[in-house]
Amino acid sequence: MKRPSSRFIMIALVVLVGLVAIGAVPRLRQSAALQRMAAPTIPTVTVMTPSRAPGATDFTLPGSIQAIQDVPIFARADGYLKRRFVDIGDRVQQGQVLAELDTPELDQQVAQGRAALAQAQASLAQAESALQQARATLQHNEATARFNGITLDRWRELKRRELVAQQDVDNFQAASDGSRADVAAAQANIDALAASANAARANVVASEANLRRLTDLQSYQTLRAPFTGIVTVRNVDQGSLISSGSATNAMPAFRVAQIDSLRIFVNVPQTFVSSIAPGLSTDTVVRELPNRVFKASVFSTAEALDPASRTLLTEIHMRNEGTVLRPGMYADVNFHVTRTNPPFLLPATAVIIRSGPPRVAVVGPDGIVHLQQVQLGRDLGSTVEIIGGLGEQDTFILTPADNVEDGARVNPVPV
């Protein structure tokens, strides 16, 4: 039997290897595809670094226009409105009479106060007269006591010489003792009368003070304007019963507002606080007067932020030329400021708003995501100010996925 040639064997081996390779390649490709599908997918994200907002910027805050002065006018005495001279909308000058009251009870109290003062003054005069008389009596008694003492000394000398009887000396001794007792009694009487005079004098002072109080109240029968302004409220008419009181328990008879100058209170966010100072110019716009811009300036600030809103209460003053503005109007105040440390400005899509504080997805050098808590400033629509929680070198995801989690791995691609 003829053996196959080596050439034939080689051809057969090549054909066999080719067939094996043709069957194995698809299996290898399928296995590699399965391995790729089984491997975790690392998402590719667009990242960027934060940029600063412009240093010079404008911002607008709402506010309510108020009169520079606005005070209620209360009656200080009980009575009836005798005459009224003004009505709402009337312009009044400082000190101008607004109304007059009829106060019969107060008038009677004033008369009683004058009578009480006159009686107290009469009692004082009587006490001072008695005191003066007692002092004269004391002087007389002191002179008598001195005379009796000198006489007694003389009679004692005569007794020593045996020129007079002892009975005579005893008589002068008794007279001297009696005069000294009269001096002591007169001094005690003076002390009592002086105390009575002091009490009468104090009664006069008290009566004078009471009369001054009543006459001061009587002067409030006339209600006057405390400053130049406009009568904005009138709650009384002629014949109305008016009770004295204050803002806690009575209705004011009138209300007067000074509207030549106006003020607006606004709450300035923390990000602009460092740029707010007295004298800073502002522009005020009222929607009902769209073609007018009213110049104003910062008058003062509270110098402390409200811990709840992190805003600074700021008072703005402005002239009301032509009195076209009215207290109570809504206004928009536009500030022009230059910030020394402006906040970061991020696309609104970069801020993650879930339960809890706002966050930004910061990507580290290792591609690991960290959900960084940030403090928001103004919402400008497509962009948001970040005033805290982010650094200049931080890289953040421009549009993070809704399911992005802290610690996730991503493939960052700069924008």
Stockholm file with secondary structure:
# STOCKHOLM 1.0

chainA/1-415         MKRPSSRFIMIALVVLVGLVAIGAVPRLRQSAALQRMAAPTIPTVTVMTPSRAPGATDFTLPGSIQAIQDVPIFARADGYLKRRFVDIGDRVQQGQVLAELDTPELDQQVAQGRAALAQAQASLAQAESALQQARATLQHNEATARFNGITLDRWRELKRRELVAQQDVDNFQAASDGSRADVAAAQANIDALAASANAARANVVASEANLRRLTDLQSYQTLRAPFTGIVTVRNVDQGSLISSGSATNAMPAFRVAQIDSLRIFVNVPQTFVSSIAPGLSTDTVVRELPNRVFKASVFSTAEALDPASRTLLTEIHMRNEGTVLRPGMYADVNFHVTRTNPPFLLPATAVIIRSGPPRVAVVGPDGIVHLQQVQLGRDLGSTVEIIGGLGEQDTFILTPADNVEDGARVNPVPV
#=GR chainA/1-415 SS CCCCCHHHHHHHHHHHHHHHHHHHHHHHHHHHHHHHHHSCCCCEEEEECCEECCSEEEEEEEEEEEEEEEEEECCSSCEEEEEECCCTTCEECTTCEEEEEECHHHHHHHHHHHHHHHHHHHHHHHHHHHHHHHHHHHHHHHHHHHHHHHHHHHHHHHHHTTCSCHHHHHHHHHHHHHHHHHHHHHHHHHHHHHHHHHHHHHHHHHHHHHHHHHHHHHHTTEEECSSSEEEEEECCCTTCEECCCCTTTSCCSEEEEEEEEEEEEEEEEGGGGGGCCTTCEEEEEETTEEEEEEEEEEEEEEEEEETTTTEEEEEEEEECGGGCCCTTCEEEEEEEEECSSCCEEEEGGGEECSSSSCEEEEECTTSBEEEEECEEEEECSSEEEEEESCCTTCCEESSCCTTCCTTCBCEEEEC
#=GC SS_cons         CCCCCHHHHHHHHHHHHHHHHHHHHHHHHHHHHHHHHHSCCCCEEEEECCEECCSEEEEEEEEEEEEEEEEEECCSSCEEEEEECCCTTCEECTTCEEEEEECHHHHHHHHHHHHHHHHHHHHHHHHHHHHHHHHHHHHHHHHHHHHHHHHHHHHHHHHHTTCSCHHHHHHHHHHHHHHHHHHHHHHHHHHHHHHHHHHHHHHHHHHHHHHHHHHHHHHTTEEECSSSEEEEEECCCTTCEECCCCTTTSCCSEEEEEEEEEEEEEEEEGGGGGGCCTTCEEEEEETTEEEEEEEEEEEEEEEEEETTTTEEEEEEEEECGGGCCCTTCEEEEEEEEECSSCCEEEEGGGEECSSSSCEEEEECTTSBEEEEECEEEEECSSEEEEEESCCTTCCEESSCCTTCCTTCBCEEEEC
//
